[in-house]
């Protein structure tokens, strides 16, 4: 196939092409979308999003990808050029590609997760790219930036508004007009701006003030319109061209309905399980303690296994009920002034058997005086226990987990640090959601329910604090819990935090 003409190659760097790739990339989180020219093994990048490879750079295409029809294949079953893993930071899982018109160009999508663009949908995107490249009936033509953007936005299946920051032009498609309650012909810049301002003010949950203070801030909120649920994302495009604000409206009605049904089902099942499960555990406890007579050795072993698994199931049910209460803002919290050093020491001692099984050492670095915060000690023990057990699970053999306590921003900061592999960047946004479990497995195969961090977040926020992963710390993972100090501690002299030392509690040693 011949190489694309110089005019066509120049068009690929246009604003519309870059915006099209960016929009397509939203369907493959963590992946990459490329427009390449050339054939298998000798391709050159024309545009990429994210920009992990520059335009003009050569890229080796997997064999068979640059075909004359849309293709899709599982990357796990093929040998791939190493450059793809370097670009993405991990091995791709699937590839899809479609030819762009009659050119020696291809639109390529590499995915690192479950999502991928279907061949038919990718072919439509390739057709749009072909239009935007400025070729019609084989005759090269140049389209102005405004017309290219208008063509792109009109062709998209989702409501979209783009406000150009330089030309002060507004581009929106028919779906966006319907969502903004704007009849055809009422698309003046003033009318669109007023409609968007009303939307942010009415549904933006206070983000109108954020936008007023920082016109280039990114926004994200949810709206209900005509019985449908939408998530709204707005961000300032900082490219050389275009420059302006992009508004995207994602229809999540079906996902919202499924999530609500799932949550109601989980809540109902958890409530229905708790009472009979408690009765079963009570009966098994009586049998195990010999209250109804001694049991044969084999029977006693079976009762012990049933008790341990039943208690684990009850913990899961209680976790689900705690999350249900937290989402309804009914989480039971009974705060009182508590010594945080003693509380953390208690959590470490309780984790001793688990640390011994995993060959890990848990250390405490805290002030020797009595740092006080107004917390529910049982609930904060639950938070500390979740963080410590996670750190132990991901620690290497002989690894050390450090639990620290220090003054921070007028309150206290609890830190839990391990020497494990750390949290993959692609998983960090899901850390504190229910049932969140990444692909990375703990050493020894010990897996949890994926509820611990979600519950910890709810408990900490109920105390007026925050919990977060320190993305800058490493190697390993570091979680911070920031808590306000108790009123008594704030009113008195600040604690001297210089008198600290490494202490390996006897109960936590290997």
N, C-alpha and C positions, 0 to 999 in steps of 0.2 A: 504494500500500500504506500502511496506517496506521502511525504511529510506534509503537515499543514502549512499553508502559506504564511508569510510573515504577517499579513494583515490579520489572519485568523488567530495566530499565536498572540498578537498584541491584544486582541479582543479578550483573551482569556484572563487578562489581568484587570479587566473592567470591574466596576463596582457591582454590577448585577450578578456576575459570575461568583464573586466572593460571597455575596449575600445568599445566593442560591445554595452554595456548598455549606454555609453556616446553618441554614435552615434544615437542610437534609441531614446534617450531622446530629441534630437533636434527636433523631430516631435511633441513633446508635451510640448511647452514652459510653464514653471512654474509648470509642473507636475513632476512625479517621476516614475522611472523604477526600478523594483525589480526582483531579482531571488530568489525565496523562496523554501524551502523544507518542506514537511509535508502536512497536510490537513487543511480544513476549521477549524478555531479556534485554531489550534495547529501548526501554521507554524513558521519557523525560517528563518531569512534573511541570504542569502548566499552572495549576493552582492547588492548594491543599487547605483543609480545615479539620482540626486545628493546625496551625502553621508549624508543625514539627519538622517539616522538610521544606526548603526554600524552592521557589519557582526556578526552573532551569536545571535542577539537580537530577541526575540519572537515578532510576529506580528499577530494580529487577522484579519483573512481574512473575507470579507463579505460573507455570505452564498451563495453557488452555484458558487463561483468564481473559486475554485480549481476543475474544472471538467476535464473529459477525452477528451475534445474537446475544440477548441477555443470558448470563450464566450465574449459578450460585453453587458453592460447594463447601463442605466441612473441612476446615483447615487442619483439624486434628488427624485426618487420615492421609495427609500429604506432607512431603518434605518442602519446606519453605525457605526462600532466601533469608539470611539472618537479619538483613536490614529492617524487615518488618517488625521483628521483636524489639530491635533497638529503637525504632520510631515510637512504638506504643508502650514500651516499658514492660511488656509481657507478650506472650505468644498469642497471635490472633486465633479466634475460634472459628470464624467463618468469613468467606469472601463473597462478594457479589459484584458484577460488572455489567455494563451495557455500552454498546457502541454509540457514539455521538454522531448522528447523521451519516454522511458519506465520507467523513474525515477519518484519518488514522488516529482518532481520539477515542478515549474510553473514560466513562465515569465509573470509578472504582470505590467500593465501600469495604473496609476491613473492620470486623467487629471483635470486641474482646469479651462480650457477654452473650446473653441469649438473644438479644435483639438483632435483627438484620432486615434490610429492605427487600421486599418481595421483588422478583424479576419484573413483573408487570408494572409495579409502581416505579421501579428504577428506570424502566424504559421511558415512562412519561417524563421523569426528571431529565433524562438524557435528551428527549425531544425538546424540552424547555431550554436546556443548555444550548442545543443546536440553534434554536431561534435567537437566543441571546448572543451567540457568537457572531450573528449578523449575516448568516448565509441563507438565502432563500432561492429555491430552484437552481442551486448550483452557482448563483451569481452573488459575489461578495457585496455587502452593503454595510454601511456604518450607521448605527442607531445612536442617538443621543442618550446620555445617562438617564435623563428623566423618563424617556420612552422605554428604556430597558427595565428600569425599576417598575414602571407601571405594568409592563407585560408580565414581569415576574410575579408581582403581588396579585394581579388579576387571575393568574393561573393557579394560585395556591388554594388547597382545599380548606384551610383554616382561616378564621378571621385574623386580619393583620393590618396594622396601620404603621406607616413610617413617616416621620416628620423630619424633613431634611433640614439640618441645622445651618446650612449655608445659603441655600436658595429659598428657604422658608416655604418650600412646597410640601404638600401633604398628599400621600398616596394611600389609598385604602381600597379593599375589594368589596364586592356586594355583601359578603358574609359579615364583614365588619360594619357595614352600613346598617344591616338588620340588627346587629347586636347593640349598636349605639342609637337605635331608633331614629335613623336619619334616612329620609326618603331620597330616591335618586335625584341628582341635581342639587342637593343641599350639602355638597361636599366642600364648601369654602373652608379656607384655613381657620377662620374665626369660629365657624360652626363646629368643626372637628375638635379644635382646642377646647371649646366650651363643653362639649360632650365628654371628652376625656377628663377634664377637670371635675365635672360632676361625678363621674364614675369613681375617680380616686377619692374624692371627698366623701362620697356616700358609702362606698364599699371597701375603701383602702385601709381600714383599721388604723387610722392615724398616720398613714404614710404620706399624706398630702403635706404635712409639716416637714417630713424628711426631704421630699422633693423641693420644697420651698427653700430649705437651708442648703441643699446640695443638688443643683439642677442635673448633675450627671450621675446621681445615685441610681442603683438598680432596685427595682421594686418587684414584689411578688405577693399576690393576695388572691382570694377566691371570691367569686360573685355568683349569684343565682339570677337567671334571666329566663323568663317564659318557660319555667319548669325545667330548665337545664342548668347544670353546674359547670362553671368554667374556672380554670386557674389562669390568672393574668400575670404575665411576665413582661417587664419593661426595663430596657437597658439602653444606655448611651453607647452608640457605636463610635469607637475612637479610630476607625480606619482613616487613611488619607482621603479616600472616597469610598462609600458615602460617609458623611458625618451627620449624626442626628439621633433621634430617639425612636427605637423600635418597640412596638406593642404587639405582643402575641397572645392570642386567646385559645387555650386548649380546652376542648369539650371533654370533661371527665365524668359525665353523668353516669355512664355505665360502670366505670371503676368506682365511683362514689357509692352507687347502689350496692355493688358487690361487697365493698368494704364495710358498709353499714350492716348488711346481712351477716357478714362473717363475724363482726364484733358482737352483734346481738346473739348469734348462735353460741359463740364462745362464752359470753356472759351467762346465758341461760344454762348451758351445759355445766359450767363451773358451779353455779348455785345448786343445781340438781345433784351434782356429784358429792358435794362437801358433806352433807348429812349422812348418807349411807357409807361413805368412805370412813368417816369418823367412827361409826358403829363397827365397821369391819376391823379397823385397827384396834379398837377397844377389845373386841373379842380375841383377836390374835395376841394382844398383850397379855390377857388373862391366861391363854393357853401357854404362851412362852414362859410366863413366870410360875407355871405349875399350880395355879390357883384351882384348877379343875383336875388335878392329879398329874403325876409325872408322865412324860411322853417318851416313847422310844427315841433313840438317838437320831434315826433317820427322820422321824416326824418332827423332832425339835429343830433339825436343820432346815426342813421345809418351812416351818413356821417362821424361823428367823429370816429366811430369804423373802417370804411374803411380807413380813413386817418392814424390812428395809425398803423394798420396792413400793409398798403402800405409803410409807412416810414420804418417799420421793414424789409420789403422785400427789399426795396432799400438799406438799410444798408448791408443786406446779399449780394446783387449783388455787391455793392462797395467793400465789403471784398473779394469776389471772384476775382474781377478785380485787387485789390491790390496784392493778392497772385500771380496772373498771371504775373503782372508786376515785382514782386520781383523775381520770378523764371527766368524771362528773363533779370534780372538786369536792369530794367527800372523803378524802383520805384522812384516816385517824392520826392526828399528830398531837402529842401532849408534851410540849417543850418545857424544860426547866433548866436552870443553870447547871451545867455539867462540865466536869474536868475532861477536856478532850484528850490529854495525854493518857489518862487511865482508860478512857474509852477505846483508844486505838490499841493500847497494850492488851486489853481484853479481846479485841478482834483478832490480834495476832496469835494469842494463846489458843483461841478457839480454832484457828486455822492450822494448828500444829500437826494433827494427824494427816491432813491433806498435804501439807508441805513435806512431811516425812516420806509419804508414798511417792512424791514426785522428786525427791532428792534436792529440795530447794531450801534456802535459808531466808527467813524473813527478819529484817532489821527495822528498828525504830529510831528515828532521829527527831527528837522533840524536846521542848524546854523542860527543865527539871522542876520548875515551879508549877502552878496550877492554872494553865490557860483555860479560861471559862467562856463557854458559848451557850446560848439558850437553845437547846435542842432536845428532841425526844431521843433519849439514849438508845432505846431498843431499835428505833428506826435508823439511827445513824450507825449502829452496829450492823444493821442489815446492809447499808450502803458500803461501809468499810469491808465487810465480809465479801460482798460481791466483787469489789475491786481487787482485793487481795487474792481471792480464789482464781480470778481471771489471770492475774499476773503470775501466779504459781503455775497454772496450766500451760502458759506459753513460755515459761522459763526453761533454759537448757539444763541438762543434768549438772548439778553443782552450782546452779545460778543463784543470784541473790535478788530478793525483792526488798526494796527500800520504801518504808512508810514514813513520811515526814510531816512535820507540823511547824508552821512559821506564821509570823504576822504578815498580813497582806491587806492593803487598802482599808485600814481601819478595822479589819476583822481577822479571820484565821484562814489559812490555806492548808488543806490536807493534800498531800501528794502521794501517789503510789506509782513506783517505777520498777520495771522489770528489765531483764537483759535479753529478752526474746527478740524475735524478728521484726517487731513493730507492727503497726496497723497499715495495710496496703492503702494507698491514696484513694483508690476507687471505692473502698468500703467505708471511708470515714464519714460520709454523709448519712449512712444508714446505722451508725453505731448505736444511737439511742432510740431506735424504733423497735417495736415489739417483734419478736421472732427473728431478729437480725443475727444471722450467722454467716460469716464470710467463707470463702473457699478454703482459706488457710485453716488447717486442722491443728488442735493442740497436740503437744507431745504426749504420746501414750494413748491417743485416740479419745481422750475424755472430752465429750461434747456437752454443752448445756442446752437450755431451752431457747436461748436468745431473748430472755425476758429481763435478765438481771440489770443491764444498763438502763433499760427503759424504766424499770421500777426505781432505780437509784436516782435517775433524773427527776422523776415525779416527787420523790421524797425530799431531795435537796431543794427543789424549787418551792415546795410547800414550806420550807424553813426560810425562804427569802434568799436562798443562795443560788449558786450556779455550779455546774459540773461540765468539764470539757476535756478533750484530748489535747495535750500540748503538742501541736504538729511540728514545733521547732526542736523539741527535745529528741535525743537519740544518741546512740542506738537503743533499741528497745522501745517500749511505750510508756508514756507518763500521763496519768490522769490527775487533774486538779479538781478539788472540791473547795469552793470559796464560800465561807459562812460569815455572817455578821457576828461581832462579839456580843456577849450578853451585856445588858445595860449596866450591871454592876461592874463588869470589867472595863467598860468604856469610861465610867465615871471615876474610876480610881487611876492609880499610876500604871502606866503601861508595863507589861511584863518584860523582863530583861531576857531577850531571846538569844543572847550571846552564850549563855551557859547551856550549851547543847553538846551532845556527844553520841557517837555510834554505840548503840546498845543492841545486842542480840539477845532477845528474851529467851530464857531457858526453855520455855514451853514451845518455842518456835524453831529451835535448832534442829538440824537433821540428826 
